[in-house]
Amino acid sequence: MKRWLLKNAVVYAETGKIDQGYVLIEGEKVADVGPMSLCPADVGAEVIELSSRFAIVPGFIDVHIHGAAGADVMDATPVAIQAMANALPAEGTTSFLATTMTAPSEQIEAALVNVARYMERENDPGAAEVLGVHLEGPFLSPKRAGAQHPRHLADPDISLFQRWQEVAGGNIRLVTLAPERDGGLDLIAYLKKTGVVASIGHSDAVYEEVKAAVAAGVTHATHLFNGMRGIHHREPGVAGAVLMHDEVMCELIADGLHVAPPMVRFAYRNKRSDGLILITDAMRAKCLGDGQYDLGGQEVTVRGGEARLADGTLAGSVLKLADALRRVLDCTGCTLEEVIRMASWNPAKQLRVLDRKGSLRPGKDADVVVLDEQYKVAMTFCRGALAYCQQSEPQGAGRDGHESH
């Protein structure tokens, strides 16, 4: 069984911050976490000698990502999912929800079948783990379609969702929908009953409609402020309503483009770190350069870090999750502990995988990220396997419990 010992860094453990600590990894699990005064001397591990310049934090979980590295979930191929899984550890992401787009039913089904097969046959350590599917569409409002193809939007339909959940092998974990559409509240209640997260998004609902949706079971809001009725002093809209309901966890695209920095601060002051989840909503152009790309059957132009449709509508992002963390730190003045909660603990809690993800604790999956003093990713372990390192060999690494010199 492969062992790693990460030493002498600041460790952000589930029990609190350790100024000079260690993390011991055995196989796919965290074996031990503690202060250096309790660090085991010889455990037959490959030692990564760090320093107080580095922080060891839990891996990030992206619950809303369509693509990366030229691949998209809607490509419906295992190669596409694997390309995403291989690319994401470089930004500290160790698990994610494969997110679909509004499209003809047969295309959605093909994507769902592909994700289910990938999760069953591949999904190995050493790459970001697919935790399931985020079904974004087609149960959305045409008034707030954004980059979702308007031709394929439809009313919420329990029987259709049941079919999709069946072909997905039960792996649809989160559904974005507009509750004001016919059948919306019924589907929300069904999702709640079957343990699927119901999220309000791409919605033109007014406050009372959101209130009814929360009562029916909505506990999540898709990309806060984007694709939803905004705040007005005579009508709080979707944005105002979800900010006022503590039951609702809100996604946030902190790329400096989708949400202006003052509004990031506004969201943080209202929801605090307990109520926000950082996401990328990234599309296939992430990790690539400017150019023409496809998203949900529509042409997207990426220029200067902005992804837009021909009419100027924002079409996802090319955001990396580690960059979102740094931007939120800059925008809000929050602590690293708080931003880790937004990127790791909260999504794990929302997806009901907190028993194995979301924090550094013995027995949990060894999804471990090492950040440098600028909060850039230096190293990422996915279920105990080194998936990304800034260098070909970690500095100071030695085998069999002996540090190199």
Sequence and secondary structure as in RCSB ss.txt:
>XXXX:A:sequence
MKRWLLKNAVVYAETGKIDQGYVLIEGEKVADVGPMSLCPADVGAEVIELSSRFAIVPGFIDVHIHGAAGADVMD
ATPVAIQAMANALPAEGTTSFLATTMTAPSEQIEAALVNVARYMERENDPGAAEVLGVHLEGPFLSPKRAGAQHP
RHLADPDISLFQRWQEVAGGNIRLVTLAPERDGGLDLIAYLKKTGVVASIGHSDAVYEEVKAAVAAGVTHATHLF
NGMRGIHHREPGVAGAVLMHDEVMCELIADGLHVAPPMVRFAYRNKRSDGLILITDAMRAKCLGDGQYDLGGQEV
TVRGGEARLADGTLAGSVLKLADALRRVLDCTGCTLEEVIRMASWNPAKQLRVLDRKGSLRPGKDADVVVLDEQY
KVAMTFCRGALAYCQQSEPQGAGRDGHESH
>XXXX:A:secstr
  EEEEEEEEEEETTEEEEEEEEEEETTEEEEEEEGGG  S  S EEEE  TT EEEE EEEEEE EETTEEGGG
  HHHHHHHHHHGGGGTEEEEEEE  S  HHHHHHHHHHHHHHHHH   TTS EEEEEEEE SS  GGG TTS G
GG     HHHHHHHHHHTTT EEEEEE TTSTTHHHHHHHHHHTT EEEE SB   HHHHHHHHHHTEEEESSTT
TTB   BTTB HHHHHHHH TT EEEEE SSSSS HHHHHHHHHHHTGGGEEEE  B TTTTS SEEEEETTEEE
EEETTEEE TTS B  B   HHHHHHHHHHHH   HHHHHIIIIIHHHHHTT TTTSSS  TTSB  EEEE TTS
 EEEEEETTEEEEESSSS TT BSTT    
